[in-house]
Amino acid sequence: MSHAYIEDVSQHIGQEVTIKGWLYNKTDKGKLHFLMIRDGTGIIQAVIFQDNVPSDIFEETGKLTQESSLMATGIIKKDDRAPGGYEMDINHLEIVQIAEPYPITPKEHGTAFLMDQRHLWLRSSRQNAILRVRSEIIRACRDFLDERGFVLVDTPIITPAACEGTSTLFGIDYFDEKAYLTQSGQLYSEASCMSLGKVYCFGPTFRAEKSKTRRHLTEFWMVEPEIAYAELDDIMKLGENYISYIVQRVLETKQEELKILERNTTLLEKVTTPFPRISYHEAFDILEKEGSETLRGADLGGTDETIISSQFDRPVMVHRYPKEVKAFYMEPDPENSELALCVDVLAPEGYGEIIGGSQRIHDHNLLIERIEEHALPPESFQWYLDLRKYGSVPHSGFGMGIERVVAWICGLEHVRETIAFPRMLYRIYP
C-alpha cells in the first residue's frame, strides 16, 4: 500500500493509501470512531466504521490515547465539512504504540510548564506552524543570496576574540588556550569576501547577555552577507530588498500557517521597498517628541526602537549612530568623524532591530586605533589587520537575526517560540 503524506492527500482522491502518524484527537460515536490524525505535514479526519474492520481492531481503536502512534489505511475522499477538506475511510489500522497519558492537555498551561515540555509542545499545531514558517524564512534567506551570486562560507563557532563586545562572550577552555563561542561570523566573512567578492555565512551565534526580554536568546541564528567594494548605501539597498523578499515569500507560501497563528497579514503586505530612512539624530527627534528619557548620544534601547518604529507602517532604517556606541570595526562618516557609517533596521509592531550593518574600516592604522580604544587584545586580531595590508578595499555587510524575523512575521509575543529548543537566561533544558 502506498504511503501518502497528509499535505498530499488531494492527489489521492478515490485511492487507497496509508497515512503514518499520531492521534491528535478522537471522538467515539457508537459504531464509529472519528480520528484526527497528524503526520507532521497536516491533520486529517479519519473514520473507522465497526463493520469495516475486524472487531479486535475496532475495540483497540477505542483505547487509543492522544499521541498514540498508528498507521491508517483507507480511501481518501473530498469532504468540505472535514478539517482540511478531506477525509479518510479506514479499512485497516495498525497501532504502533498506545501513548501514556499526555501531559499537555487542552487546559491552560503556564509558560514554564510548556517550556519544560518543549520536546512535546512542538507537536501542537501552533508550534508546528511557527517552525514551518521559520523553515521557509531560512529557505528564502538562502535563495535570495544564492540567486544573486553570493557564496556561502562557513565561519568558525570557536573564536579567539570578541567581535561585538567582551562583556557578552561565552568563554570556553580550548585545550591550553582561552577561546569563546562566536558572537558573529562577520570578521571571517570579511576575509572571505576579499577572496570571493560576495559571501554570506549562516549559523548559530552566542551572546552572554543577562537579559530576560522577549527579544533575546543566548543562542540564535544569523545570516550575514559581506560584500567587497560595497559602501553603506549599497547594503542599505540590499537589506531592504532582502527583508521585502522574505516577507513576500512567506505570504505567498505559508498562508495556512499564518492563519493558524491568526496573523494579520495586511500589516505584512505593506512591507515593500523603499523603506523609510532616518538618521540617528532624526530618530532622537522622534524620541524627544514622544517624551523618551533616553539621552541623545546613547544607543537605542528596546523601548526606544518601539517608539520609533511605531511611526512607520514598514521597517525603518536608522543610520549613522555615534561611533562611541557602536562596534570597533565601523567606518567613520567622512562628513562627521563622530558618527559611524552604520544602519539598524527596526521592524514595525515593536519587534525591534532585525538587521544591524555597517561599512567596515579598511584603513590599517585607523583599525589599530579602534582596537586599542576598545581595549581589545591586538594579538588576536593580527590576521584581521592583515586584510588591511594586502589589497584593502571598502567593504560592507550586515547581520540579520532569524529569530526576531520569525517572531515579527509570525506575530509572536516572545522569541522563545521561534526556535525548536530555545536557550535563554536560566534555561538550557530540554
C-alpha positions as CSV (number, residue, x, y, z in Angstrom):
1,M,0.0,0.0,0.0
2,S,1.4,3.4,-0.9
3,H,2.4,5.7,1.9
4,A,1.0,9.3,1.5
5,Y,1.6,12.4,3.5
6,I,-1.5,14.4,4.6
7,E,-0.4,17.5,2.8
8,D,-0.6,15.5,-0.5
9,V,-4.0,13.8,0.0
10,S,-5.6,16.0,-2.6
11,Q,-3.6,14.0,-5.2
12,H,-5.1,10.7,-4.0
13,I,-8.9,11.2,-4.0
14,G,-10.6,7.8,-4.5
15,Q,-7.4,6.0,-3.9
16,E,-6.4,3.7,-1.1
17,V,-3.3,5.0,0.8
18,T,-1.6,4.6,4.2
19,I,-1.0,7.5,6.5
20,K,1.6,7.1,9.2
21,G,1.2,9.4,12.1
22,W,-0.1,10.2,15.6
23,L,-3.6,10.6,17.1
24,Y,-4.3,14.3,17.6
25,N,-7.9,13.8,18.9
26,K,-10.6,11.2,18.9
27,T,-14.4,11.2,19.1
28,D,-16.4,7.9,19.7
29,K,-20.0,7.6,18.4
30,G,-21.3,4.1,18.9
31,K,-20.2,2.1,15.8
32,L,-18.0,5.0,14.6
33,H,-14.6,6.3,15.7
34,F,-13.6,9.7,14.4
35,L,-9.8,10.0,14.5
36,M,-7.9,13.2,13.9
37,I,-4.5,12.1,12.7
38,R,-1.5,14.2,12.2
39,D,1.7,13.2,10.5
40,G,3.8,16.4,10.7
41,T,2.6,17.8,7.3
42,G,-1.0,18.3,8.3
43,I,-4.1,16.9,10.0
44,I,-6.8,14.7,8.5
45,Q,-10.1,13.3,9.8
46,A,-10.3,9.6,9.5
47,V,-13.4,7.5,10.1
48,I,-13.4,3.9,11.2
49,F,-16.7,2.0,11.0
50,Q,-17.2,-1.0,13.1
51,D,-18.4,-3.2,10.2
52,N,-15.4,-2.3,8.0
53,V,-12.7,-3.7,10.3
54,P,-12.1,-6.8,12.5
55,S,-13.8,-6.4,15.9
56,D,-10.4,-6.5,17.8
57,I,-9.1,-3.6,15.8
58,F,-12.3,-1.6,16.4
59,E,-12.0,-2.4,20.1
60,E,-8.3,-1.4,20.3
61,T,-9.1,1.8,18.5
62,G,-11.4,2.8,21.3
63,K,-8.4,2.6,23.7
64,L,-6.3,5.0,21.7
65,T,-4.9,8.0,23.6
66,Q,-3.7,11.3,22.5
67,E,-0.4,11.0,20.6
68,S,-0.7,7.2,20.2
69,S,1.2,6.3,17.0
70,L,-0.6,4.5,14.3
71,M,-0.7,3.6,10.6
72,A,-4.1,4.0,9.0
73,T,-5.0,2.6,5.6
74,G,-8.1,3.7,3.7
75,I,-9.8,5.6,0.9
76,I,-9.3,9.3,0.5
77,K,-12.4,11.4,-0.3
78,K,-13.3,15.0,-0.6
79,D,-15.4,16.4,2.2
80,D,-15.7,20.1,2.7
81,R,-17.1,19.6,6.2
82,A,-13.9,17.9,7.4
83,P,-10.9,19.8,8.7
84,G,-8.7,20.4,5.7
85,G,-11.5,19.4,3.3
86,Y,-10.6,15.7,3.0
87,E,-11.5,12.6,4.9
88,M,-10.2,9.0,5.1
89,D,-12.5,5.9,5.3
90,I,-10.3,3.5,7.2
91,N,-10.3,-0.2,6.3
92,H,-7.2,-1.2,8.2
93,L,-5.5,0.2,11.3
94,E,-2.2,-0.8,12.7
95,I,-1.4,0.6,16.2
96,V,2.3,1.1,16.7
97,Q,2.1,2.3,20.3
98,I,-0.6,3.4,22.7
99,A,0.8,6.5,24.4
100,E,0.8,7.1,28.1
101,P,-1.4,10.0,29.4
102,Y,-0.2,13.1,27.6
103,P,1.0,15.8,29.9
104,I,-0.1,18.7,27.7
105,T,-3.9,18.9,27.8
106,P,-6.5,21.4,26.4
107,K,-6.5,23.3,29.7
108,E,-4.4,26.4,30.1
109,H,-0.8,25.7,30.9
110,G,1.8,28.1,32.3
111,T,4.8,29.1,30.2
112,A,7.3,27.5,32.5
113,F,5.5,24.2,32.2
114,L,5.3,24.4,28.4
115,M,9.0,25.2,28.1
116,D,9.8,22.2,30.4
117,Q,7.7,20.1,28.0
118,R,9.2,21.8,24.9
119,H,10.0,18.4,23.3
120,L,6.3,17.6,23.3
121,W,4.9,21.1,22.9
122,L,6.4,21.2,19.4
123,R,3.7,18.8,18.3
124,S,0.9,21.4,18.7
125,S,-0.5,23.0,15.6
126,R,0.7,26.4,16.6
127,Q,4.3,25.4,17.2
128,N,4.3,23.3,14.0
129,A,3.1,26.3,12.1
130,I,5.9,28.5,13.6
131,L,8.6,26.1,12.7
132,R,7.3,25.7,9.2
133,V,7.4,29.5,8.7
134,R,10.9,29.6,10.2
135,S,12.0,26.9,7.7
136,E,10.5,28.9,4.8
137,I,12.2,32.1,6.0
138,I,15.6,30.3,6.1
139,R,15.0,28.9,2.6
140,A,14.1,32.4,1.4
141,C,17.2,33.9,3.0
142,R,19.4,31.5,1.2
143,D,17.6,31.6,-2.1
144,F,17.8,35.4,-2.3
145,L,21.6,35.4,-1.7
146,D,22.3,32.3,-3.8
147,E,20.4,33.7,-6.8
148,R,22.4,36.9,-6.6
149,G,25.8,35.3,-6.7
150,F,26.7,35.2,-3.1
151,V,28.9,32.3,-1.9
152,L,28.2,30.5,1.4
153,V,31.3,30.4,3.5
154,D,31.0,28.6,6.9
155,T,32.7,30.6,9.7
156,P,34.0,29.1,12.9
157,I,31.9,28.8,16.1
158,I,35.0,28.7,18.3
159,T,37.0,32.0,18.1
160,P,40.0,33.6,19.9
161,A,38.5,37.0,20.5
162,A,35.4,39.2,20.6
163,C,33.6,40.7,17.7
164,E,30.8,42.8,19.3
165,G,31.8,43.3,22.9
166,T,33.9,41.5,25.5
167,S,31.1,41.6,28.1
168,T,28.8,39.2,26.2
169,L,31.2,36.4,25.4
170,F,30.8,32.8,26.4
171,G,34.3,31.7,27.4
172,I,35.4,28.0,26.9
173,D,38.6,26.1,27.6
174,Y,40.2,25.2,24.3
175,F,42.9,22.8,25.4
176,D,45.5,25.1,26.9
177,E,44.1,28.3,25.5
178,K,41.2,30.6,26.2
179,A,38.5,30.7,23.5
180,Y,35.0,31.9,23.0
181,L,31.7,30.9,21.3
182,T,31.2,33.2,18.3
183,Q,29.2,36.4,18.6
184,S,29.2,36.8,14.8
185,G,30.8,35.3,11.7
186,Q,31.4,38.8,10.3
187,L,35.2,39.2,10.8
188,Y,35.8,35.9,9.0
189,S,33.3,36.9,6.3
190,E,35.4,40.0,5.7
191,A,38.3,37.8,4.9
192,S,36.2,35.6,2.7
193,C,34.8,38.5,0.6
194,M,38.4,39.5,-0.2
195,S,38.6,36.2,-1.9
196,L,35.2,35.6,-3.3
197,G,33.7,39.1,-3.7
198,K,30.2,38.4,-2.3
199,V,29.8,36.0,0.5
200,Y,27.5,35.1,3.4
201,C,27.7,32.9,6.5
202,F,24.7,31.3,8.2
203,G,24.9,29.7,11.6
204,P,24.5,29.9,15.4
205,T,25.8,32.8,17.4
206,F,26.0,33.3,21.1
207,R,25.6,36.3,23.4
208,A,26.1,36.0,27.2
209,E,23.6,38.8,27.8
210,K,21.8,38.6,31.1
211,S,18.5,39.7,29.5
212,K,15.0,38.4,30.2
213,T,13.3,40.5,27.5
214,R,11.1,39.0,24.9
215,R,13.6,39.8,22.2
216,H,16.7,38.0,23.4
217,L,18.1,34.5,23.3
218,T,21.6,33.5,24.4
219,E,21.9,31.3,21.3
220,F,20.4,32.4,18.0
221,W,21.0,32.1,14.3
222,M,22.2,34.9,12.0
223,V,22.7,35.3,8.3
224,E,25.5,37.7,7.5
225,P,26.3,38.8,3.9
226,E,29.5,40.7,3.2
227,I,30.5,42.5,0.0
228,A,33.8,43.8,-1.2
229,Y,33.7,47.2,-2.8
230,A,30.4,48.0,-1.1
231,E,29.6,51.1,0.9
232,L,26.9,51.9,3.4
233,D,24.2,52.8,0.9
234,D,24.8,49.5,-1.0
235,I,24.0,47.4,2.0
236,M,21.0,49.5,2.9
237,K,19.6,48.8,-0.5
238,L,20.4,45.1,-0.1
239,G,18.9,45.0,3.3
240,E,15.5,46.5,2.3
241,N,15.3,44.2,-0.7
242,Y,16.2,41.2,1.4
243,I,13.6,41.8,4.0
244,S,10.8,42.6,1.5
245,Y,11.7,39.4,-0.5
246,I,11.5,37.2,2.7
247,V,8.1,38.7,3.8
248,Q,6.5,38.4,0.4
249,R,7.8,34.8,0.1
250,V,6.2,33.8,3.3
251,L,2.9,35.5,2.4
252,E,3.0,33.5,-0.9
253,T,3.8,30.1,0.5
254,K,2.7,29.9,4.1
255,Q,-0.9,31.3,4.2
256,E,-2.3,28.3,6.0
257,E,0.4,28.6,8.8
258,L,-0.2,32.3,9.2
259,K,-4.0,31.6,9.5
260,I,-3.3,29.1,12.3
261,L,-1.2,31.8,14.0
262,E,-4.0,34.3,13.4
263,R,-1.5,36.7,11.9
264,N,-2.8,40.0,10.5
265,T,-1.3,39.7,7.0
266,T,-2.4,43.1,5.9
267,L,0.4,44.5,8.0
268,L,2.9,42.3,6.3
269,E,1.6,43.1,2.8
270,K,2.9,46.7,3.4
271,V,6.5,45.5,3.7
272,T,7.6,46.7,0.3
273,T,10.5,48.8,-0.8
274,P,11.7,51.5,-0.4
275,F,11.9,51.6,3.4
276,P,11.9,54.9,5.2
277,R,15.4,56.1,6.2
278,I,16.2,58.4,9.1
279,S,19.4,59.4,10.7
280,Y,20.2,58.7,14.3
281,H,19.6,62.3,15.2
282,E,16.2,62.3,13.4
283,A,15.3,59.2,15.4
284,F,16.1,61.2,18.6
285,D,13.9,64.0,17.4
286,I,11.0,61.5,17.4
287,L,12.0,60.1,20.8
288,E,12.2,63.6,22.4
289,K,8.9,64.5,20.9
290,E,7.4,61.3,22.4
291,G,8.8,62.0,25.8
292,S,11.6,59.4,25.9
293,E,14.1,59.8,28.8
294,T,17.0,58.3,26.8
295,L,19.7,60.9,26.3
296,R,20.8,61.8,22.8
297,G,24.2,60.2,22.3
298,A,23.2,56.9,23.9
299,D,22.4,53.7,22.0
300,L,18.8,52.9,21.3
301,G,17.1,50.5,23.8
302,G,14.2,48.3,23.1
303,T,11.6,50.8,24.2
304,D,13.2,53.5,22.0
305,E,13.1,51.2,19.0
306,T,9.4,50.5,19.6
307,I,8.6,54.2,19.8
308,I,10.5,54.9,16.6
309,S,9.1,52.0,14.6
310,S,5.5,52.8,15.6
311,Q,5.7,55.9,13.4
312,F,6.0,53.8,10.3
313,D,4.0,51.0,8.6
314,R,7.0,49.1,7.4
315,P,10.6,48.6,8.6
316,V,12.6,51.8,9.2
317,M,16.3,52.2,8.6
318,V,18.1,54.2,11.2
319,H,21.6,55.2,10.1
320,R,24.8,56.9,11.3
321,Y,24.9,56.3,15.1
322,P,27.6,57.9,17.3
323,K,30.7,55.8,16.9
324,E,31.1,55.5,20.7
325,V,28.0,53.3,21.0
326,K,28.9,51.0,18.0
327,A,31.5,48.3,17.4
328,F,35.2,49.0,16.8
329,Y,35.2,47.9,13.1
330,M,32.8,50.5,11.8
331,E,34.0,53.1,9.3
332,P,33.6,56.7,10.4
333,D,31.4,59.1,8.4
334,P,33.7,61.2,6.3
335,E,31.4,64.2,6.8
336,N,31.4,63.8,10.6
337,S,34.1,61.6,12.2
338,E,32.0,61.3,15.4
339,L,29.4,59.2,13.5
340,A,29.7,55.6,12.2
341,L,28.6,54.5,8.7
342,C,26.2,52.0,10.1
343,V,22.5,51.1,9.9
344,D,19.9,49.3,12.1
345,V,16.7,48.1,10.5
346,L,13.8,48.3,13.0
347,A,10.8,46.0,12.4
348,P,7.3,47.5,12.9
349,E,4.9,46.5,15.6
350,G,7.5,46.7,18.4
351,Y,9.8,43.9,17.3
352,G,13.0,45.9,17.4
353,E,16.2,45.6,15.4
354,I,16.2,42.8,12.8
355,I,19.3,44.0,10.9
356,G,22.5,45.6,12.1
357,G,25.1,46.5,9.5
358,S,27.9,48.9,8.6
359,Q,30.7,49.9,6.3
360,R,33.8,48.4,7.7
361,I,37.1,50.2,8.4
362,H,39.5,49.5,5.6
363,D,42.4,51.6,6.8
364,H,45.1,49.7,8.7
365,N,46.2,52.4,11.1
366,L,42.7,53.5,11.9
367,L,41.7,50.0,12.7
368,I,44.6,49.6,15.1
369,E,43.5,52.8,16.8
370,R,40.0,51.5,17.3
371,I,41.2,48.1,18.6
372,E,43.2,50.0,21.2
373,E,40.4,52.3,22.1
374,H,38.2,49.3,22.8
375,A,40.9,47.6,24.9
376,L,40.9,44.5,22.7
377,P,43.9,42.2,22.6
378,P,45.8,43.2,19.4
379,E,47.5,39.8,19.1
380,S,44.1,38.2,18.5
381,F,43.4,40.5,15.5
382,Q,46.7,40.2,13.6
383,W,45.0,38.2,10.9
384,Y,42.2,40.7,10.7
385,L,44.7,43.6,10.4
386,D,46.4,41.7,7.6
387,L,43.3,42.2,5.5
388,R,44.1,45.9,5.6
389,K,47.7,45.4,4.5
390,Y,47.1,43.2,1.4
391,G,44.8,44.8,-1.1
392,S,42.4,46.6,1.4
393,V,39.2,47.9,-0.2
394,P,35.9,49.5,1.2
395,H,33.6,46.7,2.2
396,S,30.3,46.4,4.0
397,G,27.8,43.9,5.4
398,F,25.1,43.2,7.9
399,G,23.7,40.6,10.2
400,M,20.1,39.5,10.4
401,G,18.8,37.6,13.4
402,I,16.5,34.8,12.2
403,E,14.6,34.5,15.5
404,R,13.5,38.2,15.6
405,V,12.4,38.0,12.0
406,V,10.4,34.8,12.7
407,A,8.8,36.5,15.8
408,W,7.8,39.5,13.7
409,I,6.5,37.7,10.7
410,C,4.5,35.2,12.9
411,G,3.3,37.9,15.2
412,L,4.7,36.2,18.4
413,E,5.0,37.7,21.8
414,H,8.3,36.2,22.6
415,V,11.3,34.8,20.7
416,R,11.3,31.6,22.7
417,E,8.7,30.2,20.3
418,T,10.8,30.9,17.2
419,I,13.3,28.0,17.6
420,A,12.7,24.4,18.5
421,F,14.8,24.4,21.6
422,P,15.5,28.0,22.8
423,R,18.4,28.9,25.0
424,M,17.7,31.7,27.4
425,L,19.0,33.1,30.7
426,Y,18.4,30.2,33.3
427,R,17.1,27.8,30.7
428,I,19.1,25.1,28.9
429,Y,16.6,22.2,29.4
430,P,15.4,20.4,27.5
